[in-house]
Amino acid sequence: MKNSITMNESRFWKTMVVSNGIGTHRETGLKRLAFTEEDKAMRDVFVQWCREAGCEITIDQVGNIFARREGTVPGSDPVAMGSHLDTQVNGGRYDGILGVLAGLEVIRTLNDEGIETLRPLEVIVWSNEEGARFVPTMGGSAAFCGNWDLDFILNAKDDDGITFEQALQSTGYQGSAPLPSRRLDTYLELHIEQGPILDAERKQVGVVVGGYAVRSLVIEVKGETAHVGPTPMDQRRNAIVGAAYVTTALNEIGWKYHAEDAKTTTSRIVAFPNKQGIISEYAEMMVDLRHPTQAGVESMLAELKQAIGKAQQRAQVSIQIVKELKYGMDSFDKEVISAVKQSVKKLGYDSMEIKSQAGHDAYQVALVAPTAMIFTPCDMGYSHNEKEDATPEQLSPGLNVLLHSALARANRPL
Ligand SMILES: [Zn+2]
């Protein structure tokens, strides 16, 4: 194996330019929600590129795409690289897309160089990572890992009442590969940091050693409809008010733990009937708590539960946490992290260890396969915003670290 091999970055950027044109939103952003026309168009282009690169395509029941370049040892488990091609409603051009198109370019570069690997290489596109259309986030990778039931994922509905499965079928990307079943030797995900640390510290690569502990909750608030005029204050059971008390209490918890770098968010409240002149009987909230440690997020959650008790009394409603998703922490594999560090050293880049504060498919895959992530800097850390940006100089080190880490893992003696 040649040590000097580097990615064909001009070709990689040409693929980025094509992606930038599919689902363009607000000049420099993307709106490419899962299983929309735009998502289908991007998948079509990606699959065509992979076939041209000699890959065999497999698609599973939730629309995850696996593009495989065979290895020289038949039947060995693949070293996979991947991320997602869907975006947020006001998404950027790099979040997720970088990890997928970088994986493709690894395969194209190896093809050009005539380099074979012992294990197969795969590029994976995970479905609906953002959760911007169907809740939960990371639905494709979570179904792949058996972390969520297949039926729960397939029956999730978007705001128009269309199910995940209906939307997936309309794109033609529901495959027959069963879930969960596929084995991976290694999973590597290259991603922009989505935060300001690497850019501010002027580091070329972030070696992700774990993630913040995250609790993602769905909370239901139940009250009763009534007229907004004659109903006395002490007889009101307004679900919106209950959701508001929980929201402000959660925000205060975030401030209380701010010095420890914790974060709290209410990202969504949907109420019914949500009309003028009537008190709402129902609200569904999505909230999120993050902390660098498991103990920290646990005590924040305990405080939230206390606050829910108070909000129930004050608003005269019932409030229940109906879904709780946990992820993050030290779920990445020491050997794969070490392979990433060795690639950084071999290539002479300036790097730092970093913890991911965002959710990624890698957290799901880490439950079933040895996994690590590589972060690149991005401009000021802007993300989930059309201002998300990264220069070729910022991405180049991460691209080459992905290439060399994948090669090292794929050529380990069997
Ligand atoms: Zn992402």
Residues whose N, C-alpha, C, O or C-beta is under 5 A from the ligand:
A	BS01	ZN	D95 G96
